[in-house]
Amino acid sequence: MTYDTGNRILDRLERSFGGLALPKALRWVAGFQLLTWLLALLSKDFLDWIVFDRQAVFSGQVWRLFTWALHPASQNPLFVLFAFFFLFFINDGLEAEWGSFRLNLYVLASIASISLPGLLPITEGAGAVFNSLFYSSVFLAFATSFPEQVIHLFGIIPIKAKWLGWVNAAMLGMVVASSSAPLILGVIVLVGLLPYLLVFAPGFFAARRLESETKVRRQRFEQETVADGTFHECATCGATERSHPQREFRVAADGNEYCETCRKTA
């Protein structure tokens, strides 16, 4: 229900504000990251103006709440190019699945949810992990949406996205566990991944609940096999596979079994 309600709210927002969405949002982020890397080659102090700095934000430099996402992933040109094409790849998959409006919301919500904990005094210096957390947020969304998608790691090793997603989650856990303040960093990671959890957790729990209910219904049905040795019995007309061997029987959502004739009638 939560999942359906959230989709209905997003549908209404998209009808009202969908025209404001920026197509290829993550491609724009990738392009600006490449641009900032190039500008940093000309001026080493340039990156100091866009990184997250809590004190600078409170001094009026509010752009730092968002511009940290445009910071290049590395100073190594190979890693910069890898991150560039990585975001292109992620963008095309998620935008095809969600559309531009929902991808825009996800990207903005991820940036905001990662930035906000950094404003707390106890999280001073947390900006160092913001970029990694942002990449994790968008990749986990991709890996959950396309778990069977094969990704060639380093352009060579084929690995399914779901396994890379688990590796990414494990690495986040290791970073938190090995930090000097694991509780604080754990809260930052959890809040930073809040958009991911809001998007995917309801569907995950709904699928687990449906799987559990289906298993319970099947077990109940097997226990209620009729005494005369028949395995199938229609809850409406009482037909069995012995009395009507030509009919097919199916278990419905209410947990009862019906023959094909009664299903068609219903």
KEKE-3310 file (N, C-alpha, C; in steps of 0.2 Angstrom, whole numbers, plus 5000, padded with zeros to 4 digits):
npx = (5004:5010:5019:5011:5004:5014:5018:5007:5007:5019:5015:5006:5013:5022:5013:5011:5023:5032:5037:5047:5058:5075:5082:5092:5099:5110:5120:5123:5128:5139:5146:5149:5157:5168:5172:5175:5186:5195:5196:5202:5215:5219:5218:5223:5216:5203:5194:5193:5182:5171:5169:5161:5159:5156:5157:5159:5147:5138:5143:5138:5140:5131:5130:5138:5131:5127:5136:5146:5144:5148:5161:5176:5178:5190:5208:5215:5216:5211:5202:5193:5188:5182:5172:5165:5159:5153:5143:5135:5131:5123:5114:5106:5100:5092:5084:5077:5070:5063:5060:5063:5058:5057:5070:5076:5071:5076:5090:5091:5086:5094:5106:5103:5099:5111:5119:5113:5115:5128:5128:5127:5135:5142:5146:5157:5169:5163:5161:5170:5167:5156:5155:5157:5147:5136:5138:5136:5123:5116:5121:5116:5103:5102:5107:5097:5086:5090:5095:5100:5108:5123:5138:5154:5167:5180:5180:5182:5180:5165:5151:5137:5125:5118:5127:5138:5131:5129:5142:5146:5137:5143:5156:5153:5148:5160:5168:5161:5162:5176:5179:5183:5173:5161:5147:5142:5146:5138:5125:5126:5127:5116:5105:5109:5107:5093:5084:5085:5081:5067:5062:5064:5063:5049:5043:5052:5048:5035:5036:5042:5032:5022:5027:5029:5015:5010:5017:5012:4998:5000:5005:4994:4984:4989:4989:4975:4971:4958:4950:4947:4958:4960:4969:4966:4952:4937:4932:4920:4911:4914:4921:4933:4950:4948:4934:4932:4943:4947:4948:4957:4965:4967:4974:4967:4969:4962:4966:4958:4954:4950:4941:4943:4931:4923:4931:4930:4917:4916)
npy = (4994:5006:5008:5009:5020:5030:5030:5035:5048:5053:5052:5062:5073:5073:5075:5088:5095:5089:5095:5103:5095:5090:5083:5068:5069:5063:5063:5076:5079:5071:5077:5090:5086:5081:5094:5101:5095:5097:5111:5112:5108:5120:5129:5126:5129:5129:5118:5119:5128:5122:5110:5101:5111:5113:5125:5135:5134:5139:5151:5158:5152:5144:5136:5126:5115:5108:5108:5099:5087:5089:5088:5080:5062:5058:5062:5056:5054:5042:5037:5047:5047:5034:5036:5046:5039:5029:5036:5040:5028:5023:5033:5031:5019:5020:5032:5027:5017:5025:5038:5055:5064:5057:5053:5065:5069:5059:5060:5074:5072:5063:5070:5080:5073:5067:5079:5086:5079:5083:5095:5095:5098:5087:5080:5085:5086:5076:5077:5071:5059:5060:5060:5047:5041:5046:5040:5027:5028:5030:5019:5008:5010:5007:4994:4987:4989:4983:4969:4958:4963:4963:4969:4974:4974:4985:4984:4971:4960:4951:4954:4952:4965:4964:4957:4966:4976:4971:4970:4983:4988:4980:4986:4999:4996:4991:5002:5010:5002:5002:5015:5030:5035:5025:5025:5038:5040:5029:5033:5044:5038:5030:5040:5046:5036:5036:5040:5030:5019:5023:5022:5008:4999:4997:4990:4979:4973:4970:4961:4950:4948:4943:4932:4924:4923:4916:4904:4899:4897:4887:4877:4875:4871:4859:4852:4850:4841:4831:4817:4806:4803:4811:4825:4838:4849:4857:4872:4878:4870:4857:4848:4836:4830:4817:4815:4824:4823:4830:4843:4858:4864:4877:4887:4901:4918:4919:4908:4897:4883:4881:4875:4875:4878:4884:4895:4902:4905:4913)
npz = (5000:5004:4994:4982:4986:4986:4973:4967:4972:4966:4953:4952:4955:4944:4933:4936:4937:4929:4917:4921:4923:4921:4907:4906:4918:4926:4917:4915:4928:4927:4916:4922:4932:4925:4919:4931:4935:4924:4926:4938:4934:4929:4939:4955:4967:4964:4966:4980:4982:4979:4987:5000:5015:5031:5040:5030:5024:5033:5034:5023:5011:5003:4991:4992:4998:4987:4977:4980:4974:4961:4961:4955:4954:4956:4956:4947:4929:4923:4932:4932:4920:4920:4930:4923:4912:4919:4925:4914:4909:4920:4921:4908:4910:4922:4918:4908:4914:4925:4920:4916:4926:4938:4940:4941:4953:4962:4961:4966:4979:4984:4985:4993:5005:5009:5011:5022:5035:5036:5041:5055:5070:5076:5065:5058:5045:5038:5025:5017:5013:5005:4991:4988:4994:4986:4974:4977:4981:4968:4961:4968:4966:4952:4952:4959:4951:4939:4941:4934:4924:4915:4919:4913:4922:4923:4910:4906:4915:4917:4927:4936:4939:4952:4960:4961:4967:4980:4984:4984:4994:5005:5006:5010:5022:5028:5028:5037:5049:5051:5054:5064:5071:5071:5074:5071:5057:5052:5054:5045:5033:5033:5032:5021:5011:5012:5001:4992:5000:5003:4990:4986:4997:5001:4990:4991:5004:5001:4991:4999:5008:5000:4995:5006:5010:4999:5001:5013:5009:5000:5008:5017:5008:5003:5015:5017:5008:5000:5008:5000:4993:4982:4974:4969:4972:4967:4975:4972:4964:4968:4960:4956:4951:4948:4946:4935:4925:4914:4917:4922:4937:4948:4961:4969:4973:4986:4992:4990:4979:4962:4948:4930:4924:4933:4936:4924:4924:4935)
capx = (5000:5014:5022:5006:5003:5020:5018:5001:5009:5024:5012:5002:5019:5025:5009:5011:5029:5036:5040:5053:5063:5081:5083:5099:5102:5116:5125:5125:5133:5146:5149:5152:5163:5174:5173:5178:5193:5199:5197:5207:5221:5221:5219:5222:5212:5196:5190:5191:5176:5165:5168:5157:5162:5151:5158:5158:5140:5135:5146:5134:5142:5126:5131:5142:5127:5125:5142:5151:5142:5151:5168:5178:5179:5198:5212:5218:5212:5208:5196:5189:5185:5178:5167:5161:5156:5149:5136:5132:5128:5118:5108:5102:5096:5087:5080:5073:5065:5059:5058:5067:5056:5058:5077:5078:5069:5080:5096:5091:5084:5101:5111:5100:5099:5118:5121:5110:5118:5134:5127:5127:5142:5146:5148:5162:5173:5160:5161:5175:5163:5150:5155:5157:5140:5132:5139:5133:5116:5114:5122:5112:5096:5103:5108:5091:5081:5092:5099:5103:5112:5130:5143:5161:5172:5187:5180:5185:5177:5158:5148:5130:5124:5116:5133:5142:5127:5131:5149:5146:5134:5148:5161:5150:5148:5167:5170:5158:5165:5183:5180:5185:5166:5156:5140:5140:5146:5133:5119:5126:5126:5109:5102:5111:5103:5086:5080:5085:5076:5060:5060:5064:5061:5042:5042:5055:5044:5029:5037:5043:5026:5018:5030:5027:5008:5009:5020:5007:4992:5001:5005:4987:4981:4992:4986:4968:4969:4952:4951:4947:4964:4961:4973:4962:4945:4935:4928:4913:4907:4916:4924:4940:4954:4945:4927:4933:4950:4949:4948:4963:4963:4971:4973:4966:4972:4959:4968:4954:4956:4944:4942:4943:4924:4921:4935:4928:4910:4917)
capy = (5000:5012:5008:5011:5027:5034:5030:5039:5055:5054:5053:5068:5078:5073:5079:5096:5098:5085:5099:5106:5090:5090:5076:5066:5072:5061:5064:5083:5078:5068:5082:5095:5083:5082:5101:5104:5092:5101:5118:5111:5108:5127:5132:5121:5131:5129:5113:5121:5132:5118:5105:5103:5113:5115:5131:5139:5135:5143:5158:5160:5149:5139:5132:5120:5110:5104:5108:5094:5082:5090:5087:5074:5057:5057:5067:5052:5054:5036:5036:5052:5045:5029:5039:5049:5034:5025:5040:5040:5021:5023:5038:5029:5014:5023:5036:5022:5014:5029:5044:5061:5068:5053:5052:5071:5069:5054:5063:5079:5069:5060:5075:5084:5069:5067:5085:5088:5077:5086:5102:5094:5099:5080:5076:5089:5082:5070:5078:5067:5052:5062:5058:5039:5039:5048:5035:5021:5028:5029:5013:5003:5010:5004:4987:4984:4989:4979:4965:4953:4967:4961:4974:4972:4977:4987:4983:4965:4955:4951:4953:4954:4971:4963:4955:4972:4980:4968:4972:4990:4988:4977:4991:5004:4993:4991:5009:5012:4999:5004:5023:5031:5036:5021:5027:5044:5038:5025:5038:5048:5033:5028:5045:5047:5031:5036:5040:5023:5015:5025:5019:5001:4995:4995:4984:4973:4970:4968:4954:4945:4946:4939:4925:4921:4921:4910:4897:4897:4895:4881:4872:4874:4867:4852:4848:4850:4836:4827:4811:4800:4802:4816:4831:4844:4849:4864:4875:4880:4864:4850:4843:4834:4827:4810:4816:4828:4823:4835:4850:4861:4867:4882:4890:4908:4923:4918:4902:4891:4880:4881:4872:4880:4880:4889:4901:4906:4908:4919)
capz = (5000:5004:4988:4978:4988:4984:4965:4965:4973:4961:4946:4952:4954:4937:4929:4937:4937:4924:4912:4923:4923:4916:4904:4907:4924:4929:4912:4917:4933:4924:4912:4926:4936:4920:4918:4937:4935:4919:4929:4943:4931:4928:4946:4960:4972:4962:4970:4987:4982:4978:4991:5006:5021:5035:5042:5025:5022:5038:5032:5017:5004:5003:4985:4994:4999:4981:4972:4981:4969:4955:4963:4952:4958:4958:4952:4942:4923:4921:4936:4930:4914:4922:4933:4918:4908:4923:4926:4908:4909:4925:4919:4903:4913:4927:4915:4904:4919:4929:4916:4918:4932:4944:4941:4944:4961:4965:4961:4971:4985:4987:4986:4999:5011:5010:5014:5028:5041:5037:5044:5062:5073:5077:5059:5055:5041:5035:5018:5013:5010:5002:4984:4987:4996:4981:4969:4980:4980:4961:4958:4971:4963:4946:4953:4961:4945:4934:4945:4930:4919:4915:4919:4912:4927:4920:4903:4905:4919:4917:4933:4936:4943:4958:4964:4962:4972:4986:4985:4986:5001:5010:5006:5014:5029:5030:5029:5043:5054:5052:5055:5071:5074:5067:5075:5067:5050:5051:5053:5039:5027:5033:5030:5014:5007:5013:4995:4990:5005:5001:4983:4985:5003:5001:4985:4994:5009:4998:4988:5004:5011:4995:4994:5012:5010:4994:5004:5018:5006:4997:5013:5019:5003:5003:5021:5016:5002:5002:5011:4995:4989:4976:4976:4968:4972:4966:4980:4970:4962:4971:4955:4957:4945:4946:4943:4929:4923:4908:4919:4926:4943:4950:4968:4968:4979:4992:4995:4988:4973:4958:4942:4925:4922:4938:4935:4918:4926:4939)
cpx = (5004:5017:5017:5005:5008:5020:5013:5004:5014:5021:5009:5008:5021:5020:5009:5017:5034:5040:5046:5059:5069:5082:5091:5103:5109:5122:5127:5130:5139:5150:5152:5157:5169:5176:5177:5185:5198:5201:5202:5214:5224:5222:5218:5218:5204:5192:5189:5185:5170:5164:5164:5161:5157:5151:5157:5151:5137:5138:5142:5136:5138:5127:5135:5138:5126:5132:5147:5150:5145:5159:5170:5179:5186:5202:5216:5214:5209:5202:5191:5185:5180:5172:5162:5157:5151:5142:5132:5128:5122:5112:5104:5098:5090:5082:5075:5068:5060:5056:5062:5065:5058:5066:5079:5077:5074:5087:5096:5090:5091:5106:5109:5101:5106:5121:5119:5113:5125:5134:5127:5134:5146:5148:5153:5167:5170:5160:5165:5172:5157:5149:5154:5150:5135:5132:5136:5125:5113:5115:5118:5105:5097:5103:5101:5086:5083:5097:5103:5108:5119:5134:5150:5165:5178:5187:5181:5180:5169:5155:5141:5129:5122:5122:5137:5138:5129:5138:5150:5143:5139:5154:5159:5150:5155:5170:5167:5161:5172:5184:5181:5178:5161:5149:5138:5140:5140:5126:5120:5125:5119:5104:5103:5108:5096:5082:5080:5081:5069:5058:5059:5062:5054:5040:5046:5051:5038:5030:5039:5037:5022:5021:5029:5020:5007:5012:5015:5001:4994:5002:4998:4983:4983:4989:4979:4966:4963:4954:4951:4953:4965:4965:4970:4955:4942:4931:4921:4909:4908:4920:4931:4944:4951:4938:4927:4940:4952:4950:4955:4961:4969:4969:4973:4969:4969:4961:4964:4956:4949:4946:4941:4936:4922:4925:4932:4921:4911:4920)
cpy = (5006:5013:5011:5019:5032:5035:5035:5047:5057:5056:5060:5074:5078:5076:5086:5099:5094:5089:5102:5101:5091:5084:5074:5069:5070:5062:5071:5083:5076:5073:5088:5092:5083:5089:5103:5101:5095:5108:5117:5110:5115:5130:5127:5122:5131:5124:5115:5125:5128:5112:5106:5105:5116:5122:5136:5140:5139:5151:5161:5157:5143:5134:5126:5114:5105:5103:5102:5088:5083:5089:5080:5068:5055:5062:5063:5052:5048:5035:5041:5050:5039:5031:5042:5044:5030:5029:5040:5033:5021:5027:5034:5023:5016:5027:5032:5019:5019:5035:5049:5064:5064:5053:5059:5071:5065:5057:5069:5077:5066:5065:5079:5079:5067:5073:5087:5085:5080:5093:5101:5095:5092:5077:5081:5084:5077:5071:5074:5061:5054:5059:5050:5037:5041:5043:5029:5022:5027:5022:5007:5004:5006:4996:4983:4984:4984:4974:4960:4957:4965:4967:4972:4976:4978:4985:4976:4959:4956:4949:4956:4960:4969:4961:4962:4976:4977:4970:4979:4991:4986:4982:4996:5002:4993:4997:5012:5009:5001:5011:5024:5033:5032:5023:5033:5043:5034:5028:5042:5044:5031:5034:5047:5042:5031:5036:5033:5018:5016:5022:5012:4997:4993:4989:4978:4969:4967:4961:4949:4943:4942:4932:4921:4918:4915:4904:4895:4894:4888:4875:4870:4870:4860:4848:4847:4845:4832:4820:4805:4800:4807:4822:4837:4843:4856:4866:4877:4874:4857:4846:4842:4831:4820:4811:4819:4829:4828:4842:4852:4864:4872:4885:4898:4912:4922:4912:4896:4889:4880:4878:4877:4882:4885:4896:4905:4909:4914:4925)
cpz = (5000:4997:4983:4979:4985:4976:4963:4966:4968:4954:4946:4951:4947:4932:4930:4936:4932:4919:4914:4924:4918:4914:4905:4913:4926:4923:4913:4923:4931:4920:4917:4930:4931:4919:4925:4937:4930:4922:4934:4941:4930:4935:4951:4966:4970:4965:4977:4987:4981:4983:4997:5012:5025:5038:5036:5023:5027:5038:5026:5011:5004:4997:4987:4996:4993:4977:4973:4976:4963:4955:4959:4956:4960:4954:4946:4935:4921:4925:4935:4924:4915:4925:4928:4914:4912:4924:4920:4908:4914:4923:4914:4906:4917:4923:4911:4908:4923:4925:4919:4925:4938:4945:4943:4952:4965:4966:4966:4978:4988:4989:4993:5006:5013:5014:5021:5034:5042:5040:5052:5064:5074:5071:5055:5052:5037:5027:5014:5010:5006:4994:4983:4989:4990:4975:4971:4979:4973:4959:4961:4968:4956:4947:4955:4956:4940:4937:4940:4924:4920:4914:4918:4916:4923:4913:4901:4908:4919:4923:4933:4941:4950:4963:4966:4967:4979:4988:4988:4993:5006:5011:5011:5021:5032:5032:5036:5049:5056:5054:5062:5075:5070:5068:5071:5060:5048:5050:5047:5033:5027:5030:5023:5009:5008:5006:4992:4994:5004:4995:4983:4991:5003:4996:4988:4999:5006:4995:4993:5007:5006:4995:5001:5012:5005:4997:5009:5015:5003:5002:5016:5014:5003:5010:5021:5010:5004:5004:5006:4991:4983:4979:4975:4969:4972:4972:4979:4968:4965:4966:4957:4951:4943:4943:4936:4927:4918:4911:4922:4932:4945:4957:4967:4974:4985:4995:4994:4981:4968:4951:4936:4923:4927:4938:4929:4920:4930:4936)
residu = (MET:THR:TYR:ASP:THR:GLY:ASN:ARG:ILE:LEU:ASP:ARG:LEU:GLU:ARG:SER:PHE:GLY:GLY:LEU:ALA:LEU:PRO:LYS:ALA:LEU:ARG:TRP:VAL:ALA:GLY:PHE:GLN:LEU:LEU:THR:TRP:LEU:LEU:ALA:LEU:LEU:SER:LYS:ASP:PHE:LEU:ASP:TRP:ILE:VAL:PHE:ASP:ARG:GLN:ALA:VAL:PHE:SER:GLY:GLN:VAL:TRP:ARG:LEU:PHE:THR:TRP:ALA:LEU:HIS:PRO:ALA:SER:GLN:ASN:PRO:LEU:PHE:VAL:LEU:PHE:ALA:PHE:PHE:PHE:LEU:PHE:PHE:ILE:ASN:ASP:GLY:LEU:GLU:ALA:GLU:TRP:GLY:SER:PHE:ARG:LEU:ASN:LEU:TYR:VAL:LEU:ALA:SER:ILE:ALA:SER:ILE:SER:LEU:PRO:GLY:LEU:LEU:PRO:ILE:THR:GLU:GLY:ALA:GLY:ALA:VAL:PHE:ASN:SER:LEU:PHE:TYR:SER:SER:VAL:PHE:LEU:ALA:PHE:ALA:THR:SER:PHE:PRO:GLU:GLN:VAL:ILE:HIS:LEU:PHE:GLY:ILE:ILE:PRO:ILE:LYS:ALA:LYS:TRP:LEU:GLY:TRP:VAL:ASN:ALA:ALA:MET:LEU:GLY:MET:VAL:VAL:ALA:SER:SER:SER:ALA:PRO:LEU:ILE:LEU:GLY:VAL:ILE:VAL:LEU:VAL:GLY:LEU:LEU:PRO:TYR:LEU:LEU:VAL:PHE:ALA:PRO:GLY:PHE:PHE:ALA:ALA:ARG:ARG:LEU:GLU:SER:GLU:THR:LYS:VAL:ARG:ARG:GLN:ARG:PHE:GLU:GLN:GLU:THR:VAL:ALA:ASP:GLY:THR:PHE:HIS:GLU:CYS:ALA:THR:CYS:GLY:ALA:THR:GLU:ARG:SER:HIS:PRO:GLN:ARG:GLU:PHE:ARG:VAL:ALA:ALA:ASP:GLY:ASN:GLU:TYR:CYS:GLU:THR:CYS:ARG:LYS:THR:ALA)
# end
